[in-house]
Every structure is written in C-alpha cells, then in structure tokens.
Amino acid sequence: MRTLAVIGFSLVCAALLSLFAQIQDVFKYIFSLGALFVGIHFFRRYEARGMRIAFIVTTVCFYFIFAVVIAVYLTIQKMSA
C-alpha cells in the first residue's frame, strides 16, 4: 500500500512540475504551488526517511519521463503541421 502511495503522489507531483516547465504564462506558478502542496502533504503523512527519499527519486524520474513524452509529442505535432 505504501508503494502505491509513493507512486501516486509522485505521479501527481511530476505531472504538475512538467506542466510548470512547459507553460510560458503566469498561470504556470499555480502548478508549482500545487506540486509544493502535494509534497508537503506527502511529507506530513509519511515520516519515514526511506519513504521520503523514494518519493523524491520517483518524482524526479517521472518528471524526466513526462518531459521526454511532451517533447516527443510537440515534435511530432510540429512535423505534421
């Protein structure tokens, strides 16, 4: 159950950070605050050091995966236009 919690929180946080990195408007800071809120919520709920390290590492990995997927999508969209 704890593994699913780490993966779920990490997916949400990584998605919010990916949107923060891709949007070029003032609206992007809402996604940054959302990721901060998710991180704070996770750290309050799970106090074990291993869980926190797993959350951070998993979030970074998912962030890079999302960034590559978004870059590939935008490249394909630009090539077809």
C-alpha positions in Angstrom: 0.0 0.0 0.0 2.8 2.4 0.8 4.4 1.7 -2.6 1.2 2.7 -4.3 1.0 5.9 -2.2 4.6 6.8 -3.3 3.8 6.2 -6.9 0.5 8.1 -6.8 1.9 11.1 -5.1 5.0 11.1 -7.3 2.9 10.9 -10.5 0.8 13.9 -9.4 3.8 15.9 -8.4 5.7 15.1 -11.5 2.8 15.9 -13.8 2.4 19.3 -12.0 6.1 20.0 -12.4 6.0 19.0 -16.0 3.2 21.4 -16.7 5.1 24.1 -14.8 8.1 23.6 -17.0 6.1 23.7 -20.3 3.7 26.6 -19.7 5.1 30.0 -20.5 2.4 32.1 -18.7 1.9 33.5 -15.2 -0.6 30.7 -14.8 2.3 28.2 -14.5 3.0 29.2 -10.9 -0.3 27.6 -9.9 1.2 24.2 -11.0 4.3 24.9 -9.0 2.3 25.7 -5.9 0.3 22.5 -6.5 3.4 20.4 -6.6 4.6 22.1 -3.4 1.3 21.3 -1.7 1.4 17.7 -2.8 5.0 17.4 -1.5 4.1 19.0 1.9 1.1 16.7 2.2 3.1 13.6 1.5 5.8 14.6 4.0 3.2 15.2 6.7 1.6 11.9 6.1 4.7 9.7 5.8 7.6 10.5 8.2 9.9 7.6 7.4 13.1 8.7 5.7 13.0 5.9 3.2 9.6 6.9 2.0 10.6 10.5 1.6 13.7 9.6 -0.4 11.6 7.2 -2.6 9.1 10.0 -3.2 11.8 12.4 -4.3 13.6 10.0 -6.5 10.4 8.6 -8.1 9.1 12.2 -8.7 12.4 13.2 -10.5 12.3 10.0 -12.6 8.6 10.5 -13.6 9.3 14.2 -14.3 12.0 13.3 -16.8 9.7 10.7 -18.4 6.9 13.2 -18.7 9.3 15.8 -20.2 10.5 13.4 -22.9 6.9 12.4 -23.7 5.9 16.0 -24.0 8.9 16.9 -26.2 8.2 13.9 -28.5 4.6 14.9 -28.7 5.4 18.5 -29.6 8.0 17.5 -32.1 5.5 15.1 -33.9 2.9 17.8 -33.8 5.3 20.4 -35.3 6.4 17.9 -38.0 2.9 17.1 -39.2 1.9 20.8 -39.5 
